[in-house]
């Protein structure tokens, strides 16, 4: 069996790959592993369980709750809330673990299960590996140690979680949003109630789209992966800006008043300068991945902000932030982590802070985002090659060196083997799009020649 856990929990087509039996078994295994790790410290453990609105989340939630309770864990069901809300409530309520059922920006047939440790932090790789190992051991016949009588877990709804999370978000907003008109695209997802509520309470005039989840329409032509509707709505309503989330609302992308997209790099740049102004940007440093646009790096250098880059994935950004106590980090895709207020990417929080900066400065989002210029970026996937030799091929190293000499200080080359497919991703940035395409094409040919 291949590794179940990916970079963001266990995902698959609900009721095909991600079954009730698998979800229940993983939940029982998680309870046993965390108990063995001393996480429960001899007391009766508690778990916070939430989900996004996918129809499959209804039966998968039942499986998770049954698994945890059968292992002696008391369960607080918070219902449909964003992933960052489950992470926050896990920490704020002193729970021993959290479980979120969501496949984030994936299409509706998919779903996923993600575990949080005490404090609302993602599980370390070694704990995920241990959960998988224990699950497989018991799936093939070893009996569970099952509590009986008063030892089984109790289950109750925790409807107060909504209000507690909204209050937490409002407390993080540095200034009111009066005078702003904001369009919110909720992707028919987990933030469909939370985000409009908190933006309204913060003082903004709002227009909502994608805020009527029916269990089947999540991410369907809307949200952070489909910005067309948001762009049109911002222009139609004469709004100051638009905010888009994905299905579980851990991402935020934006649209300025002209309908132009503002990506995660630009959002990071705006928030970095705002936080530095408030003396909240510790070490004057922001963390991003190697896929961030070169324009972001050049802008931060010009503004005197240090940039630390990590591998691709918000978990690597978070690890670096926690290791050195940095306050801000994120990805071009819109995962933005503000560590003083969240243990994971929080799209609603990010959107609030972005809108607050517009309100506080009196400048348009277009003006604020112009602190960085996005350099043209070309990405080519080269399939059917030996990805394992990317770092050892002399022929490829020579081709990369030649490309870097041609691009100079205003360009960049990144060759990255896929983690799941037999292909290599070639990314080239340059001041000119034609040059970026030309260099990327030559490098793709070089990858085929060297690794094919």
N, C-alpha and C positions, 0 to 999 in steps of 0.2 A: 504494500500500500504506500502511495506517495505521501508526502507530508500534507496533513490536513490544513494546518495553519499557514496562511499567507502573511503578507505584510500588515494586513488589517483584519485579523480574525479568520474564521472559516466561512467561505462563501461558495455558493453554487445554485443551481436551479432548485427552487424549493419543491420538495416532495419527490425529487428525482435524485439529485446529488445530496442536498441538505434535507434529510428526512426527519420525521419526529423521533424515530429511534436513535438516530445519530445525535440529534440535539439533546435528547434526554440523557444519553450516555455520556456526552461531553460535560454536561452540567454536573452529573454525579461525580465524574472523574475530577472535575475542577474542585468540587467541595472536598474530596478526599486528599488531593494534592496540596491544597492550601492548608488543610488541617495538618498534614504531615510536615509542611514547611514552617509550622508554628504560627501561621498567620492568625489563627483563632485564639491562641494564647489561653486555652483552657476554658473559654466562655462559650456560651451558645451563640453561634454565628448568625449574622443577618446579611441578606443580599437585597440589592435594589435591582429591579428588572423593568426595563422599558423597551419600546419598539417604535418603528416607524409605521405608517398606515397600511403597508402592503397586506393584502388579504391573507397571504400565507403566514404573516406574523401572528395571526390569531391562534392557529393551532401550534405554531412553533413556540409561542409564549407559554401555552399550556404545557408543552413538553418540558421546557426549561424549569418552569415553576414546579412541576411534578418531580423532576429529577432532583432539584435542590431540596425540596421539602422531604423527599424520601431519604435524603442523606443527612437529615437533621438540621437543615438550615431554615431559619425563619425568612420569609419573603415579603418584601414591600413592593407591590405592583404599582408602578407610576403611570402605566398606560402609554399613550402616544406622546412622546417627548423627543427632542433632539438628542443625538449621541452626547454632546457636551453637557446636556442637562443631567443625563444619567451619571456621567463622570463626576459632575459637581455634587449631585445629591449623595453619591457614594461617599465622598469625602465629608460633606457637611453633616451627614447623619451618622457618621462614625461607623458606617457599614463595613463589613469585612470583604465584600466583593460586589461588583456590579456586572450586570449582563445587559447588552444592547442587541436587539434583533433588527438588523438593517443590512442592505447591500448598497448603502450610500447612493452613488450616482448611477448604479447599474439599472437596467430595465426591470420592469415589474416582475417577470417570472423568477428572477433571482432573489435570494435572501441571504442573510449571513448572521453569524453569532460572534460577538466580541465580548471578551471578559476584561474587567477592570479590577485591579487589586485595591487593597485598603488605601484610602486617600484619593481614589479616582484615577490612578495611573495605569497605563497599559501594562500587561504582564510582560516580564522579561522573557526572552527567547527560551531560556532553560526551563521556565515554568510551563510554557506552552508545550515544549517537547515532552515534559513529564506528564502533563495532562493527556497528551496524545498516546503516550506509552501505556499509561494506566487504563485509558479507555480501551485500547486494543487488547490488553491483557484480559480484561473482564468481558469484552465482546466475544472472545474465543473460549470462554468457559469458566474462568475463575469467579467464584461467587463474591458479591459485595458484602461488606459488613454493614448490615442494615439496622438502624435503631427501630424500636417498637414502642408502643404505648405513648407516654409523655415525651419520648425522645424524638418523635418525628417533628419536622418543621411545621410552623403555622404560617398561614398565608392571609394577607389583608391588603386591601387597596390603600394607596397613599396618595389621595387626591390633592393633598396640600403641596405636593411636589411642584405643581405648576406655579403656584403663587410664590413659593420659596425661590424658584429659579428666576422668575420675573424680577423679584426684588433684588436678587443678586446681580442681575444684568443692569438694572437701573442704578445701583450703587456704584457701578464701574464707569458710568458716563460722566465725564468731567464738566459738562455744561449742557444747558437745555437746547432743544432742537426747534424752538419756536421760529416761525418764518420760513421753514423748509417744507417743500412738498416732495415726498419720496414715494416712488413706486416700488413695491415689494413683490418679487416673484418667488413664491414659496415652493415651487416644483411639485405642488400637490403632496407635500411631504410632511415631515415631522414637526416643522416650525410653523405650520399653517395657522395655529392659534397663538403661539408664543410671540412670534415676530411682530405681527400687527399690534398686539396688545402692548408690547414694550415700547415700540416706536411711538404709539399714540400717547402713552403715559409720559414719554420723554418730551412731548410737545410738538412732534411733527404732524403735519397734515399728510395722510397716507392714501395711496391708491393700491389695492391689492389685486394681483393676478395669480393664477396657479394656487389658490388657497381653498380649494374645495375637494379634498381627497376623498375618493370613494373606494380605496383599496386596490384599484386597478390602474389608475391614471398617474401614478407617481413617476416623475421625470419624463412624462410623455410629451415631447415637443416643447418643454418649458424648463425653467431652472437654469442652473449655472452651466449646463452642457448644451443649452439651446437658448441663446440670448436674443433671438429675433423678436419674440413677443415683447420682451422687456424694452428693447430699443424703441419699438413702435409705440409702446404705451408711454414712455417718458416723453417722446415728442408730442404725441396726441394730447397729453394732459399738461404740457408745459412744466414738467417737474424739474426740480433742481438736480436730481440724480435718481438712479435706480439701483436696487440691490437684489442680487439673485443668489439663492441657496441651492444646494443639492438635496437629495431625498432625506438625508439624516441631519442636514444643516450644520455640518462641520466645515463647510466651505462657504466662501463669499467671493463673488465677482461683482463688478459694478459697471454702471453705464453713466456717462456724464450727460449734461443737459442737451448736448447735440446728438446723442445716441451713440457716441463712440465708446467702445469697450475700455474699461480700466481693469487690467489683469492683476494677478496676485503680486507681481513684482512692483507695480506702481502703487498698489495699496500699501505694501510694506514700506516703500519709500516715504509715502505721505505720513504713515503712522510713526515711522522712525524719527522724523523731524519733529512731529508733535510731541512724542514722548521725551525726546531730548530737551525740548523747550520746557517741559514740566519736571525735568530732572528725574525722569523715570526710566531712561534708557541706560541701564547699567553698563559701565565700561564703554559707553558710546559705541556699542556693538550690536549688529543685527546678524542673525544666522539664516542662511538660505542654502539651497542645494546647487549642485554643479550645473543644473539645467536653467538656473536663473539667467535672464537676458544680460548680455555684457553691458548694455546700457544702464542696468541697475547698479552693477559694480562701479562703473565710471561715475555715476551720479553720487553714490555714497562716498567715493574717494574725494570728489569735488566738495562735498558738504562736510568732510571731516568725520565721517562715520565709518568705523571699521566693519568689514564684512568677513564672516567665517562661513565657509562652504562645506557642505556634507554630501554624502551619497544621496541618491534620489529616494524620497520617502519621508513623510512627516515624522515617522518614529525616529529617524536618524537626526532630524532637526531638533526634536525634543530631547533626545539623549545628550546632544551637544549643549543645549541650553541648560539642562539640569546639571551637567558636569561642571560648567563654569559660571552658573548663576546668571545667565543672560536673560533679559526680559522679553525680547521680541524675536520671533523667527517665523519662517513660513516658506511656501512654495508658490511658483508661478500659477499653479492650478487653483489657488485661492484658499488653501489650508494656511491659516494664520494663527499662531499661538502667542497669546499674551500671558506670560507665565504667572504674573501677579494675580490674575483673575481666572485662569483656566489651566487645566492639566492636559488639554488637547485642543485641536483647532475648534474654534467656535464662530460659526458664520454670523450668527445674530450679533454677538459681541463685536465682531470685526466691523459689521455694517454700522452699528451704533457709533463706534469710535470714529469711523470715516465720516459719517454725517455730522458728528459733533465738531470735527475739524473744519468742515465747510461752514457750519453755523458760527463757530468761534472766530474764524478769520474773515468772514464775509467774502471770501474768494470762491470762485466756482471750482467744482471738482476738476474740470479741465485744466484750470490754471495750476491747481495743486499737483495734479499728476504730471504736469509738464516739467517737474523737477528732474525727471528722467526721460530720455528719448529711447524708445524701443528700437534697437537695431534689427534690421531684417534677419530672420532666422529660418533656415531651411533644414528640414529633417527628412532623411531618406532611410528606409528600412531595407537592409540587404539580406534576403533570405537564403537558406540552404548553404550556409558557410559554417566553418568550424570556429564558433565563437570563443572557444577556449584559448585560441592562439592570438587573440587581439593584442595582448601585451608583450608577446614574445617574437612576433614576426618582424624581421629586419626590413623586409620589403615595405611593409606597412608603416613602420617607424620612419623610413625615409620619405614616403609620400606625405605623411603628416607634417614632418619637419619642413618640407618644401611648401606645403599649404600655409603653415604658420608664418614662414618668411614672407610669403606674398601678402598675407592679410595684415601683418604688422600689429601695432598696438590697438587698432580699432576693429580687430576681428578675432575670432576664436574658433577652435576646432575641438569637438568632443566625439570620441568613438566609444560606444558603450554596448557591451554584449547584453542581449536580452536575458532576463532571469528565468524565462519560461519557454522560449522558443529558439530554434536554431537560426537566429538572425543577429545581425549587428546593426545598431542604430548609428547613423552618421549625422551629426549636427554641426552646422556651420553658421556662424554669424559674421556679418560684414556691414560696413557702412552703406554698401550698395547691394540691392537685391540681386542684380544680375551677376555680380561677382560672387555672392553667396551661393547662387544656383550653380555657377560654373565650377567653383571649388568643390562643392558637395558632390556634383556629378563625377568629377575626376576621382575623388576619394572613394565613392561608391564602387567605381570601376576597379580601384586599387584593392579594395576589400575583396571583391570577387576574385581578382587575380591571385592575391596572396593567401586567401583562406578558403577558396572554393574547392 
